[in-house]
Amino acid sequence: MSCANCGLIFVQQKFLPDKDTEKDRYLSHNNDIDDLDYQAFLSRLWNPMKNRLNKGSSGLDFGAGPGPALMHMMRKEGFKVEIYDPFFAPNTRILVKSFEFIVCTETVEHFHNPSEEFYQLNRMLDNNGFLGIMTSLIDSVSNFGDWYYRRDPTHVSFYSSKTMEWIAKKMNWKIDLIKDNVIIFYKA
């Protein structure tokens, strides 16, 4: 399905994966916190993000997964970071806190209800805070059916730069499209 307003492509509710399928898929990922290649991958978001932050800022790695490598990288650089993940760190008390920054690396494509989840992120983000997103955008995809990213059964929401700009407008955020898969929002 596709949203005529924002361009989001999404899987219909009746075809969404169940929790067990999702968790099994996430456990198959190699998210080793000591893997230098994985750290380099995460740095594609973290490097432009940290340049916007004050040392010691409080942050949240939302959707950290089974190996919270980015949390370890951020803490090593002097940032105060907590994690939330519905499968691997399901501490819902974190969802009522607020943060100076939030990062979502390879997370938003798993959102079953993107509108609700972006509003949740907005509630948790301080004024003058930053939300960093890493997800592959559909802008340069010529054949959606053959796109490797959509073949993951847990990827159920697909965004374009138009979608990200629509989200920014809806939330009253500023947006910086860093690269084709890195987006940083600013809540003024």
Helices and strands as residue ranges (DSSP letters): E 9-10, G 13-15, H 19-27, H 36-50, E 58-62, H 69-76, E 80-84, G 92-96, E 99-105, G 108-110, H 114-124, E 125-134, G 144-146, G 148-151, E 157-158, H 161-171, E 173-179, E 182-187
